[in-house]
Amino acid sequence: MRTILIVDDEPKLLRLLEMQLSQEGYATLTAANASEGLRRLREQPADLLLTDLRLPGMDGLEFLHAAKHLQAGLPVIVMTAHGSVETAVEAMKAGAADYLLKPFPLEELRLVIQKELDVQGLRYENASLREALGQRYDYPNIIGRGPRMQEVLALVERVAPTQSTVLIGGESGVGKDLIARAIHQHSRRSAGPFIKINSTAIPENLLESELFGYERGAFTGAVGSKPGKFELADHGTLFLDEIGDVPLAIQVKLLRVLQEREFERLGGTKTLKVDVRLIAATNRNLRAALEEGTFREDLYYRLNVVPIDIPPLRQHKEDIPALAEHFAARFAREAGKPLAGITPAAMAKLIEFDWPGNVREMENIIERAVALGDGSRLDVGDIRLDQSPSRAPAGTAALLPEGWTLEKWEQEVIRDALRRAQGNKSQAARLLGLSRNALRYRLSTMGVEDSEPGG
């Protein structure tokens, strides 16, 4: 039996709707105001909310937002006697599924409710079917069918409809910008702008004006005023890449925007209000930056509401074949080449490689292979891998073994120290010249449980 919560401050109409829907076979909950409606939802989830737009104590649109925040995915039908279609459209923009203008025939009410419940049922059925097929989390332009990337996409699915700030971590080239865009596109802000800014691509003395804008005369050359990225992203999403490289002075202003949703332009006195969701990304270890004093702790916790860590490509090699075929098909199409795919030997070579540059490196190597290859399929000879991204000068030995990354080398050194210390982590920390806390953190990133007494 489906449960419908009815919220209206007219006792007679409330009773009539309750009786009618009960006769239709629905379980009903009733409330005379928004506060009572929210209390009802906390006590018992509903399958559908039927609410008036004019309620005592709380605006109907405000109530709609609160109800959907309390129960994500709840279908809402609004009723309004003040018949302005504009008001009903506002409610639809705020997330209502449909609206009814009072007075309305009971038959119309029945049809609208049935339609929304049928749509909801189809969504649930669709999700269950996708899950059963192992394709529940499938996003355009993101290839990640293995378990590690499916965990990432599951987080995207859950966090996208919320307003929470997201902190995306991962090495360079793993696709942090694609994940940020997927969150935006599946959020309630998808109709708004998606503005991207990379803090390392902008000189430090210009970053503040890029983020917050400036007024005429704010600095030499400021002949007019200019809005910043936060203003441009109003009612949308701002993706701030490489957040770990933002100077401390600007971190203070970022914290204020996150806390109070307001700021001033550089050289200005007027306080501007914005409604922006911030998604930040970094390839740095921000916890280490906290210890070094280069990143504010209060900003870190404001940003790290929902952390999403994207694994490096070497940790989800099961996705390499699909990624390689995707890039090969795309570049062949763009070049007008009739490419039939990649040979098994060439694919084995791709899978064997450690990919220190991650997906971005693979994209570049496949593009080069398609551009220079002349066969019907890419073969071993077409795949020219950069065995050492940072080649040592001629006549000198490489700093790292071939195919190794700095992260992999560090982990091997830590394991060696643990072996020498016979598992004693305090002694291993001394051998490595690290503090006990620094070693504990590195072990946690390696997935090694710290079970030594006393921490």
N, C-alpha and C positions, 0 to 999 in steps of 0.2 A: 504494500500500500504506500503510495507516494504522499509525502507530507508537505503541506502548503502553509506558510506563515502569512497571515493577513494582518496588515497594520493600517488602521484608519481611526480617526478621532470622532467619527460619527457613529454612535452606538447602534442606531437602527440599521445602517448599512453594514456595519461590521457583523451584526447578528444575521442579517439576510445572506451575506456572502458565506458565512460559516455554515448555515443550514444548506444552502444550495450546493456548495462543494462537498459537504458531507454526504448529501444524496447522490452525488456523482461518484462516490466511492473513495474520496480522498480523506486522509487524516488531516485535521486542521489545528493550527495554533493561532491564537489571536492576541493582539496587543493594541492599546489605545494611543500609544505614542512611541516615538523612536527609541527612547531609553528602555522601555519595556520590551520593544521588539529585539533590541540587541541582547537583552538579558535572556529572552526566549531562545535566541540563536546559540548563545553560549551553553544553555542547558541541553538543547537538542537540535542537531543540524536539520535543516529543511531541504527539500528537493526544489522548492521554488518560493520566491518572495513576491507577494502582491501587496503593494504599498501606495498610499496616497502621497502626493508630492508636497502637500501643505500639512505639516505636522506641528503640534505644539512643542516648544523647547528646542527643536533641532530642525534645520532646513532639510527638506526631503532629499535634495542632492547630496547633502552632507551625510545623511543617514544611509543613502545608497552606497556611497564610498565606504563608510564604516562597516556596513553589512558584508560587502564583497571582500573587504580586507579580513573580516572575521572568518568568512567561509569562501575561500577562493573558488571560482567557477560557478557560484550560485546564480541561476537565472533570475532576473528581476523584471517584473511587469509593473509599470507605474500607472496610477490613476490620477487624473487631474480634472477638476471641474472648472478650472480657470482657463480652459480651453485653448489657451494659446498653444498653437502648435510649436511655437518657438521654445516654450518651456519643455514640452515633450521631447523636442530635438536635443535640447541641452541634456536631458536625462539619458537619451540614447548615446550621446557622446560620452557621458560619464559611465556608461557600461550597462545601461538598461537594455533588455532584450526586445521589449515592445512596450506599447503604451495604449491606454484606453481613455477616451474622453467621456467624462460623466455628463449626463446619465447614459449608460450603455445597456444594451439588451443582454440578458444573462446568457443567451446563446452565443453572443460574440465573446463573452468572457470564457465560456467553456472551450470554444475553438482556439482562442489565443493561448490558453493554458495548455491545451492538448498539444498544440504545435510546438511550444517551447519544451515540454517534457519529452516529446518525440525526438527533437533535435538533440537534447541532452543525452537521451538514451543512445542515439547514433554515435555521439562523441565517445561515450563510454565503450560502446561495442567496438568502434574503430581502434581506440587505444588498446583494448584487450587483444584485438586481432593482431595489431602491430607488435605488441609485446610477445605474443605467442610465436610470431614469425621471426622474432629476434631483430626487428627493425623499428623498435619503438622510438628511438632517438635518431632521426634522420633529417639532416639539414642540408639545403642546397650549398654547394661549394665547400662543404666540410666532409672529408672522408675519414671515418673513424668507426669501423665496424668491430674492432677488437675490444676486449673488456676494459682496457685502460681508458680509451677514448669514449667508450660508452658511459663510463662513470662521469666523465667531464660533461658530456651532452645531457646526461640525466640532471646534473646540477643546473645546466643552462635552462632546461625545461622547467625546473622548479623555481628558479630565481627570476626568470624573465618577467612573469606577471606581477612581481612585487615592485616596490619602489626602493629596495635596498641598494646601498652602495656595494660594488663588487670590486675585489682586488684580484687581478689575473696574474699569476706567476708562471715563469717558464723561461727556458733558454731562448736566445735569439733565434728566430726562424721557425718557431713551433706553430705560429698562427694565432697569436693572441688577438690581433685585430679582427680576424674572422669570428672568433668566439664573442668578442665585444659587439660586433655587428649583429650576430645571431641573437644575442640578448635583447638588443634594441628592437630588432624586427619582430620579435615575438612578445614585446611588451605593449602596455597600453599607450606608450609614447611613439609607437611605430609611425604614426602619421606626422610626427614632429621631426625636427632635424637631427641628424647624427653628425656631430662635429668631432673631428680627430685632430689632435695636436701632439707632436713628439717633442718633449722638452729638450732632448739632446740635439735636435736639429735647429734650435733657435739660440742665438747668443744669450748668455745669462742676463745681460743688461737690457735685452728686448723682451724677455719672457714675460715679465710682469705686464707690460703693455699689450702683449699678444693675448694673454689670458683675460685681463680685466678692462682693456681698452684705455684710451687716453683722451684728454681734452686739449683743445687748441692751446699752444704755448707751454704744454707740460714739459717739453724738452726741446732742444735745438732741432729744428726740422719739423716739429709738430704744427703744421700750418692749418690744420683743421682737426676736428674731433673724429674719433674712430671707435666703433664698438669692439669689444673683445670677444673671445670665444665663448665665454659664459653667456653673454647677451645673445649671441648668435644661436646658442643651443637652447634658448628658453623654450620650455614645454617639450624638450627633446632630451637627447643624451649627449654628454660630453665624454669622449674617450681620451684620457690623458695617458699617453704611452711614456714609458721610462720615468715613472713618478719618483723613483729612487734618486734621480739626478737633479730634482728640483731644489734650488737653494733654500736654506733655512728661512730667510726673510719672506720668501713667497709661500713657504709652507704655512706660515702664520695666517696669511690671507686665505689660503685654501681651507684651512680649518674653520675660519669664520664663515665662509660660504656654505660649508657643509653643515655647520651648526645653526646659522641664522638665515641662510638663503639670501644674503645681501652683501654688497660691496660698494666701493667707490671706484670710479675710473682714475687712472693715474693723472694727478693734477686737478682732479675734480672734488667738489664738496657735496654733491648730491648723492644720496644713498639709493642704489638701485636694487630692486627685488627681482629675483629670478626663480623659476621653477625648473631645475635641471637635475637629472640623474647623472651621477658621476660614476664612470667605470674607469678604474686605473689599472695600469699594467706595469710590470717590472721584470727585468731579468737579473736583478740584484737580490742579494739576501738582505731583506729589510731588517730582520732581527739582528743581524750582524751590524747593520748601519745604526741601529738603536744603541748597541753597545759602544760603537765608535763615536756616538754623539752627532752624527751627520743627518739623522732623521728624527723628527719629533715623535715622541711616544704617543701623545694625545692624538696626533694626526693619523698615526699608524692604526690605532684602534678604531678611529672613525672610518678609515678606508677599509679595514679588514673585517667588515660586517659579514660578507660572504666571500671567503677565499676560494678561488678556482685555480688549481695548479695543473698546467698542461704538461704531460710527460714528454721528454725528448723522443725523437723518432726511434732511437735505438732501443727504447723500452716498449715500443709497440710495433715491432717489425712485421706483425701479421697484416698491418695496413699498407705495407710497402707495395705489394702488387697492384692493389686498387689505385693507390696514389700515382704510381708510375704509368699505368694504363690511362688514367685520367689526363695527366699532363701530356703524354704522347699524343693522345687523340686531339687534345685542344691545340697543341702547337702544329700538328699536321694539318688540322682544319684551317688554322690561320695562314699557314704557308702554302696551302693548296696542294699538299702532297698526299697521294693515296697510300697511306701507311696502314698496314694490317695488324700492327701490334708489336709485341716484344718477344723475342725468342726465349725459351726456358733457360738457356745458358746465361743470357744477358740478365734475366730476372734474378737468377741465383747470385750473380755478381752484385746486383743492387741490394739484395737481402743481406748479403754477407758484410757489406760495408757498414761502418759505425755511424755515419752521418753526423759529424760534429756541427755542421751548419743546419741540421734538421730539414724540415720540409722545404724551406726556401732554397737550400743548397740542392736538394733533389730537383726542384723545379728548374733551376738554372742548368743543371747537368742534362736533364731530359730535353730542354729547349735546344741546347748545343748539339745533342745527339740527333735530334730531328733536323736541325738546320744543315748539319754536315753529312748525315747518313744518306746513302743512295740506294738502299735495298728496300724490299717490300716490308721488311720488319726490322726493328732495331736489334742489332746483334752485339756480341761481346766487344768487338772492335769499335763499335760506335759509342760505347759507354766509357768516357774518359774521366775517371775519378780523380779528384784532388786528394792524394793520399795524405798530405800534410797541409792544412789550410794556412799555417804560418810556417813557411819553409825556412829552414836555417840557411844562413849564407853559405855559399860554396866553400868546401873545404872544412866545414865545422860539423860536429855531430848534432842531430836533432835533439831538442830538449825532451821530447816525449817519444815513447815507442810508436811506431807507425800504426795509425788507426786508433790511437788512444786519445782521450780528452783529458783536460786538467781535472775535471770532476772524478773521472774513473781512476786517474793516477792518485789523487788525494785519498780516495776510499781504499785503494790498495795499501797505501802507506799506513792508514789507520788500522786496517786489519792486521798488517804486519806488526805494528806496535802492540796490538792486543795479544797476538800470538806470543811475542817476546815477554809480555807481562803476564802470560798464562791467564788471561781473562780479567786481570785486575785493572779496572778502568782508571783508578786514581794513578796507578803506576804508569799506565799507558799514556795518560795525559802529561805526566812529567817527562816521559821519553820524547813526546812530540813537542814539548815546550808550550803546551796549551793549558788554560785553566780548566778545572773540572767541569764547569758549566759550558765552556766552549766545546769540549769534547762531547758532553751530553747532547748538545744541540746537533752536532754533526752526526752522531749516532742515530738520532731520531730521524734525520733526513735520509739515512741509509736504511731505515726500517729495522734497526737493531734495538731491541728492548733494553732499557736501562734498569736492571733489577738489583743493582748493588745496594746494600743497606746504607742508609744515610744519604742516598741520592748522589 
